[in-house]
Amino acid sequence: MQLIHLETRSWRHVASQYLALTKPRIVLLAAFCAMIGMFLATDAMVPWNVLIFGTLGISLLAASGFAFNCLIERSVDARMSRTRARPLARGEIGAGQTIAFAGLLGGIGAWLLVSHVNALTMWLTLGTFVGYAVVYTVLLKPATPQNIVIGGASGAMPPVLGWAAVANDVGAPALVLFLIIFVWTPPHFWSLALYRVEDYRRSGLPMLPVTHGQAFTRLQVLLYTLLLVAVSTLPFLIRMSGWVYLAGASGLGAVFVHYAWRLWRNYSDALAKKTFGYSILYLAALFGTLLIDHYLR
């Protein structure tokens, strides 16, 4: 009985390590944003096959990209307290195993999209994978403090992918959803980088608080948050949404600006953590409000 228990625990441990490679919390956020794009792309119900296989395919390709990211950054992760517990950084999973695992996830995801959704969604999702795993992780992140701004294009794609899965095209409303996440990414990530600055200093990555200092980064968080609030009104301005969304977006944006203003004027690590946490809640609530408005109209 003791041997069986140890074998079960070992199997569970290995499974948990492979799951950790996929950054499941970020995959869930990407899946949520993709589903929002699906529902906003139609006035009717999303076809069940698109909802299930589209979400699953997008999620699997996202998970594959995150696994490749962990592989490429394993030496960097090992130098940072926030990431040193990741399986590749600890050496619990090898490079060959990670490549095989990521390739399997990506292959299944691409097959699901092309066979059960449409080719456009598959190619857009593969392009997003290349943008994140190669352009951002390999080329941008170690080269420029603007890595988050430029690389944010990959992270902003999920609602576009969801829209394409239903509509089989990419219209102006999908691009507005993209723009919202694109502008949201810098204040979200730089809030994290502010209170993790020593981690990034040890990593050798040219993150903005390391290269330009805390004061400059705090100002950028505020400016991008103000820009985000302006961009978040676009769904209303192009008649993609109504007054319910505008009211919700205004309230959520006001709270975000309040956090960013306080961060700029009176910085503390605790406040940066709260700002980072609120930024995640903000995006989920903003898109949730947009979806509610869509079905109330």
Residue pairs with C-beta under 8 A, 6 or more apart in sequence:
17 87
17 92
17 93
18 87
18 93
18 101
20 86
20 87
21 63
21 66
21 67
21 70
21 86
21 87
21 88
21 93
21 98
21 101
21 102
22 62
22 63
22 64
22 66
22 67
22 105
23 63
23 66
23 69
23 70
24 63
26 62
26 66
27 59
27 62
27 63
27 66
29 280
29 283
29 284
30 58
30 59
30 62
30 155
30 158
31 55
31 58
31 59
31 62
31 158
32 284
32 287
33 158
33 159
33 162
33 177
33 181
33 283
33 287
34 54
34 55
34 58
34 59
34 158
34 159
34 161
34 162
34 165
35 51
35 55
35 162
36 159
36 162
36 177
36 287
36 288
36 290
36 291
37 158
37 159
37 160
37 161
37 162
37 163
37 164
37 165
37 166
37 174
37 177
38 46
38 50
38 51
38 54
38 55
38 162
38 163
38 165
38 166
39 46
39 162
39 291
39 294
39 295
40 159
40 163
40 173
40 177
40 240
40 290
40 291
40 294
41 162
41 163
41 165
41 166
41 167
41 173
41 174
42 166
42 167
46 166
47 166
49 116
49 117
50 116
50 117
50 165
50 166
53 112
53 113
53 116
53 117
54 113
54 116
54 117
54 121
54 161
54 162
54 165
54 166
55 162
56 109
56 112
57 108
57 109
57 110
57 111
57 112
57 113
57 116
57 117
57 121
57 122
57 125
58 109
58 113
58 121
58 125
58 158
58 161
58 162
58 165
59 109
60 105
60 106
60 108
60 109
60 112
61 105
61 106
61 109
61 110
61 113
61 125
61 126
61 128
61 129
62 128
62 129
62 158
63 102
63 105
63 109
64 102
64 103
64 105
64 106
64 109
64 129
64 133
65 102
65 106
65 128
65 129
65 132
65 133
67 98
67 101
67 102
67 105
68 98
68 99
68 102
68 133
68 137
69 132
69 133
69 137
70 77
70 86
70 87
70 88
70 89
70 98
71 88
71 95
71 98
71 99
71 102
72 133
72 137
72 138
73 83
73 137
73 141
74 86
74 88
74 89
74 95
75 89
76 83
76 203
76 204
76 205
77 83
77 84
77 86
77 88
77 89
78 84
78 89
78 90
79 202
79 203
79 204
80 196
80 199
80 200
80 202
80 203
81 199
82 196
82 199
83 89
84 90
87 93
88 95
88 98
106 129
109 125
110 122
110 125
110 126
113 121
113 122
113 125
113 165
114 122
117 165
118 164
118 165
118 168
120 164
120 168
120 169
120 170
121 161
121 164
121 165
121 168
124 157
124 160
124 161
124 164
124 170
125 157
125 161
128 154
128 157
128 161
131 151
131 153
131 154
131 157
132 151
132 154
132 155
135 151
135 154
136 147
136 150
136 151
136 154
140 146
140 147
140 150
140 151
141 147
141 151
141 205
142 204
142 205
142 206
143 206
144 150
144 206
145 206
145 207
145 208
145 210
145 211
145 212
146 208
147 205
147 206
147 207
148 185
148 186
148 189
148 190
148 207
148 208
149 185
149 186
152 181
152 182
152 185
152 186
153 178
153 182
155 181
155 182
155 185
156 178
156 179
156 180
156 181
156 182
156 185
157 178
158 181
159 174
159 177
159 178
159 181
159 287
160 170
160 174
160 175
160 177
160 178
163 170
163 171
163 173
163 174
163 177
164 170
164 174
167 174
172 238
173 235
173 238
173 240
176 234
176 235
176 238
176 240
177 287
179 231
179 234
180 228
180 231
180 232
180 234
180 286
181 283
183 224
183 227
183 228
183 231
184 228
184 279
184 282
184 283
186 220
186 221
186 224
187 220
187 221
187 222
187 224
187 225
187 228
187 256
187 260
187 275
187 279
188 276
188 279
188 280
188 283
190 208
190 209
190 217
190 220
190 221
190 224
191 221
191 263
191 272
191 273
191 275
191 276
191 279
192 272
192 276
193 200
193 207
193 208
193 209
193 217
194 209
194 214
194 217
194 218
194 221
194 263
194 267
194 269
194 272
195 269
195 272
195 273
195 276
197 207
197 209
197 210
197 214
200 207
200 209
200 210
201 210
208 216
208 217
208 220
209 217
214 267
218 263
218 264
218 267
219 264
221 260
221 263
221 264
221 275
222 257
222 260
222 261
222 263
222 264
225 256
225 257
225 259
225 260
226 257
226 260
228 253
228 256
229 249
229 250
229 253
229 254
229 256
229 257
232 249
232 252
232 253
232 286
233 246
233 249
234 240
235 241
235 245
235 249
235 290
236 242
236 243
236 245
236 246
236 249
241 290
241 293
241 294
241 297
242 293
242 296
242 297
244 289
244 292
244 293
244 296
245 289
245 290
245 292
245 293
248 285
248 286
248 289
248 292
248 293
249 286
249 289
249 290
252 282
252 285
252 286
252 289
253 282
255 278
255 282
256 278
256 279
256 282
259 271
259 274
259 275
259 278
260 275
262 271
263 271
263 272
263 275
